[in-house]
Amino acid sequence: MQTLSHSEEQVMAALWACRAPATRRDIATHLPAECRWADSTLLNFLLRLEKKSFVRSEKEKSKNVYFPLVRHTTYCAAVSQQHLQTLYGGDLRAMVRVLADTGRISYADVERLLRFLGEYQAENPEYDYD
């Protein structure tokens, strides 16, 4: 899957936060403060996302409305896997260790992760854990 720039990801996150279809104004209200761009800038990002097949637009009355074509979880999974492979050689333990060693995740976060993994394993006993 094609990766997006940080700004494009911000626009997609804002679109995912809206009920589809969303207007440019709807999307703008879900952007973080550091992404309060001019209307033309946001429209340019939406056009770029449409060209990359992440967004579809339709004319509704006198304005365009936007639909996400890629699900949030689909994009997050693909990008996370790509970063994990590129930065950690696919070793999830190495990534968690770096996050823990640098204080990016707390001991409480690690405990929640352990609980989640135990629950996930219990719910998915057929999974191959080699």
N, C-alpha and C positions, 0 to 999 in steps of 0.2 A: 504494500500500500504506500502511496505517495505520502511523504511527510509534509507538514505545513510549517510556515514560519511562525514565530511566536505570536505575531499580530493576527495572522490567519487563525491560529488556534484560539485566540481570545474571541474572535468573531464567531467561530464555530461554537465555543462554550456558551456564548450569549444566545446564539440561535437555539442550541439544545435546551437552554433554560426557558425558552418561550414555548407557548402552545403553537403548534403549526396550524395554519400558516402564520408567519410573522412578518410584520412590516419592518421597514428600516428603523422606524422609531421604537418599535417593540424591542428590536435587537439592541439598539443604542442604550435603552434603559437597563439592560443586563450587563453592559460592559463595565469593567472595573474603572476606577477614577483615572488611572494612568492611560486609559484608552478612550478618552473623550475626544474623538476626532471630529473634524468637520464632516458634514453630511456627505460631501463628495468623496472624502477619503474612505468612509465606511462603504459607500456604494462601489468604489473601486475594489475594495477587499471582497465584497460580495460577488462582483464580476469575476475576479480571479478565482474565487472558490467555485463559481459556476463552471468556469473553463476547466477546472481540475476535477469536475464531476462530484463535488462535495455538496453542492447546493443546486436547487432548481428554483427558478423564479417563474411566476405567472402574473399576468395583469389581472387585477381585481378592481373593477371600477376605474378610478383614475390613478391607482398606485400599484406598485409591484409588491407581491408577497413572496416569501421565501420558505422553502421546505428543505430540511436537511436530507441528503441522500445517503449519508453514512451515519450509522448509529454511534452514539458516544462510546459505548462499551467496545464496539468493533475497532474504532480508531485508537482508543486507549490501549487495548490489548496489543494491537499491531505495533504501535510506537514503543510501548514498554518492552516488548520482545526485542525489537530492533536495538534499543538502547542497552538492554541487558546483554545482548550478543556483542555489540560493539564495545561497550565499556568494561564488561566483566567476563567476556568469553562465554557467556551463557550461564555463568555460575551465580545462581540466586543467593547462595550463602555468602559469597564474596560481596555482593551488593548490600545485603543486610548488615554484614560486619562493618563495612565502610560507613554506612549510615549510623550505626550504633557507636562506633569508635569516634566519630566526629560530632556526636551529640545531635545529629539530625533527627534521630528517633530516640525516644526515652525508654527507660526500662519498662515503664507501663505499656508503651507501644509494643515492645517485644513480648510482654506477657499476653497482650490482646492477640497478637499474631500467633503465638503458640496455641492459645485457646481456639482461635479460628482454624488453624491447621488440624488440630485434633478433631474438631467438629466436622470439618470437611472430609477428613479421612474416614470418619465413622459413617458419614452420609454417602460416601462413594467407595464402598469396600471392594468393588471390582477393579478399581484403578490399579495399574501396575506401578508400584513404588520403588522400582529398581533404581 
